[in-house]
Amino acid sequence: MSKGKVTVLGINGHIGHHAAQAFQQAGWEVTAFGRTNRKPIAGIKFVAGDAADLGALKAVVADADIVVNALNLPYDKWDKGRAEAQLATVIEAMGSSGKTMMYPGNVYNFAATDRRMAPSTPQRPQTPRGEIRVRQETMLSDAAKAGKFQVIIIRAGDFYGPNNSGDWFDQALMLDIGKGKIHHMAELNMAHAWAYLPDLGEAFAKVGDIRNSLGAFENFHFAGNYVTHGQLMAAIQHAAPIPLKITPVPWLIMQAMGLAMPVIREVLKMRYLWNNPMELVDPRLDAILGPDFGTPFEDAVAAAAQQFFVSKKAAA
């Protein structure tokens, strides 16, 4: 018997795809929404539509108990109020339904000097992108406080996972795997927060299961894997079928690319996140997930790296 109905907005995104799988595996009836269905999931109904179409959104969330809002604009299209406008459309579609919206947060809301970020840590964004994220979360908080619907934010670090693309693991660390090289983002002894996507998806499903015991607005921090760049490089080397050379990410080359590529230019503005150890902590979420939750770090890295060893045919 189904636990209820979940609609995932943005099924092709990192969170959307893995949250949909996790909810399905946890016994929910899942509907996926997106422009296309690039990675179909057996047993999950897909509805094609445009997130800017209020009518389409209203229709697809109408029967849902939980709405996972995993919509995200291209990295260089957040400004000029576009990110807030996209969220406002979803909020309008939810109406005063009393449903639950689950929303993925990130660390952009915090300052580089914040070392251990708990849900209670004051949000002090230091970039325009961080200010956008704070405004979006304020919109959600206001909707929850007005009694329109429940909001659950789960904040996480940088994504990685099996058969995944379009993240730092793919576009920077493994950029030159075909040349027998992997790149580290900062000093090898610098720690960074990572989120293994299958585990993060499962966290969404576990919190969704207990939503009726939670408040109108909840903000959780997913610890994930807080490891040094050196530990990550060692885990990739351990999983690799061939020797790999470790080198720094070519930031100067990326800066040159940014002159012509808006997405790269925006990415470079967030480099401070790599040069500062910013850890996500939340004993409350840890207790919900349980002591045995999560994939062992080396196993997770091996699963995420495997596609590169096969598809990019790293040189022996």
N, C-alpha and C positions, 0 to 999 in steps of 0.2 A: 504494500500500500504506500502511495506517495506521501511524503511529508508535507507537500504543498507545491506551489508553483513559483519558479524563479525566472525572471526575464533578464538576460544579459545584454546590455547596450554596448556595442563595440566588440563584437565577438572575435574580430580579427586581431585585436590588440593583445599585448602581453598578458595583462591581467584577465581580460575577457575570456580568452580561450581556456586558460587554466582554471579560472573560477567556474566556468561552465562545466568542465570535466569533473571538478571536485564536487560540485553540487549534485551532479547526476550520480556519481559514485556513492554519494551520501544518501541517496534515495529521494531526491527531488525531481519533479518534472520541469525540465528546462527548455526555455525558448530563447533562441539567439537572434539578435537584430544587428544588421549591418548592410552596407552597400552591396557587398558580395560575400560569398561563403568560401573563402580561400582554403580553409582547413576544416572540412566537414567533420562533425563528430557523430558517430552512429547513435541513433536514438534521440538526438536533439533536434527539435523542430527549428528550421531557419525561416526568418521573415526578412525579406529584402526591403530596405527603406533608407531614407535620408534623415539624419539626425536633426536637420534644420526644419523638417516637416512636422509641425506640432500635431497635426491629425494622425500621422503615422505613429508618432510616439505615444499618443493617448491610446491608440488602438492596441499597441503591442504590450503596454504595461497594464491594461485594463484588468486582466484576470490574475495578475501576479501578486503574490504575497510579499516577495522580495524583488527589488530591482537593483541589479549590480550595474552601477553607472561607470563603465570602463571607457567611455568616449574620451578621445584626446585628439586635439588638433595637431597638424604638423608642427614641428618644433619652432619654426620661424613664423607661425601664424597665430601666436598667442596674444599679440599686442592689439592695440586699438579697440579694446573691449570685446574682441572676438571670443576669447575663452569664457569670459563671464556671460556673454550672450548665449553661447551654446549651453551652458549650465542653466541659465534662466529658462530656456525652452524646456529642459527636462523637469525643472521644478514646476513649471506651469502644467506640464503633462501629468505630473504626479498629483497636482491639486491638493485638496484636503482629504485625501483618501485613507490616511492612517496606515498606509503601507510602510515598508522598511526600505530605505535606500542605503546601499552599501557603496562606499566611495574610496578609491585608493588615494592615499596621501603620499607625500614625499618629504625630503629634508630641506627643500628650498625655503621653507618657512622660517628657518633658524639661521643664526649668525655663525660665522666660522669659528668664533670663540666658544661656542657651545660644544662641550665635549661629551656629555652624557645627557641625551635628550629624552626625557620622560614626557608622558602626556600633559603633565602640569608645567613643563618648561615654557616660559614666556616666548612667544613667537616674535622674532626680531629679524625680518628678512633684510638682506643687504643687496639684493638685486631686484630689478623690475619684475623678473620672472617669479621671484619669491613673493613679491607684493601681490601679484596676480593670484597666486595660490592662497594667500591669506584672505584676499577678498572673496574667493570662491568658497572657502570654508566658512567664512562669516555669513555668506548667503545661505548656506546649508544650515548653519546654527540658527539663524533667524527663522527659517522655515520650520525647524523642529520646535523651537520655543513657541512659535505661533500655533502649534498643535496640528500642523498640516500632515506631517508624516515623521516617522522615526529616521534618524540619520546615524549610521555607524561608519566612521572613518577608520581604515586600517593603513597606517603609515609604514612604509618599508624603504629599504635601501635600493641600490642598483640591481637590476634584474639579470638573471642568467638562467638558462634551462636547456633541455634537450630540444633539438630541431627548432631553435629560436634564432631570430635575426633582428637587425635593427636596434641592437643595444650595444653598450660599451664592450661587452665580452666579445661580440662578433666583430664590431667595426674598429676596434682598437687593439685589444689584447691579441686576437687571433688574425689580425690584418695580414701578416706576412708568414702565416703558417706554411704556405707553399714554398717558402724560402728557408724553412727550418728554423724560424724565429718566432718568439712570442714577446709581447711588450708589457712592461709594467707602467702604471699610470703616474706613479710618484716614487719617492724613496722606498726602498724595499722594507724598511722597518716601520713605515707608516701604515696604520690600520685603516680599514674602510668597511662600511656596512654593505653587505650583499644580500639579496633575497633570491633563493632558489624557487623558481616559479611554481613547480608542483606543490611545494610546501606552502607557499603563500596562498595558492588557490585553496588548499585544504584548510588553511586558517580562516579564510572567508566563510567556507562551509560550516566549520565548527562554531564560529561566532554566530552565523546565521541560525544555527540550530537552537541557540539559547536567547534569541533576540527578545522574546517575551519577558525575560527576566532583567532586561537592560533598560536604561533610561531613554529619554526622548532623543538625546544627543550624546553619542559616545565617541571617544577618540582613543584608539589603541595604537601601540607601537610594536611592530613586528621585529624582533631582534635579528632573526636570520643568522647569517654568518658574519661575525665581526672579526676579520682576520687581516693580517698584514699583506701587503703586496707580495712580499717574499713568500709567505705561506701559500698564496694563490698560485704563484709561479711554480713552486715546488709541486703542488698538487697537479697542475697541468703536465709538468714534466713526468711525474709518476704515472699518469694515465696514458702518455704518448707511446706509440709503438717505435719511435725513433728518438734519438737525442735532439733536444731543442736548445737553441741559444737564447739567452735572456737579454733583452735590450730595452732601453727606455722608449716610451711612445715618442714618435717624432713630432713634438709640438711645433717646431719651427715650420715644418712642412704643412702641418694643419693650419697654422696661421696664414701661410701663403694661400692655401686653398680657400680659406675664409674670405679672402678679398673678392672672390667670385661666387662663392657658394653661401647663401644666407643661412642655411641650416648649420653649417660648420661654424660660421661666425657667431651664431647664438650659443652653440655648444661651448665654445671657447670662453664665453663669459662666465661659465660655471666651473672653471678649472679649480677654483678655491675649494670645492668639495673634495677634491683628491688630495690637496696639500694640507688638510686638517683632519685629525682623527675625530669623527663625529659618530658616536655610538647611540643606537636606539635601544632604550630600556623600558620595560613595562612588566613588572612582576605580576600584575593582574592578568594580562594576556597570557603570560607564561603559565599561570595556574590553570587557565581555561584550556590551553592546549595540552597540558600534561607533561610530565618529566621525560617521557619517551617519544615526544613529538619530533618530527623532522628527519630528513635524510642525512646520514653521516656526511660531513663536508667533503671528504675525498671521493666518496661515491657520487655525490651531486656534481662535483667538478668533472669527474670522468664521464658522466652521462651528458653533460653540457658540451664537453669537448669532442666527444666521439664523432659528431657530424663533420667536424673540420678535418679530422684525420681521414675520413672516407671521401667526402665531397671535394676537398681541396687538395687531396693527394700530396700531403706533406712530403717533401723531397727526402729521400734517404741519404 
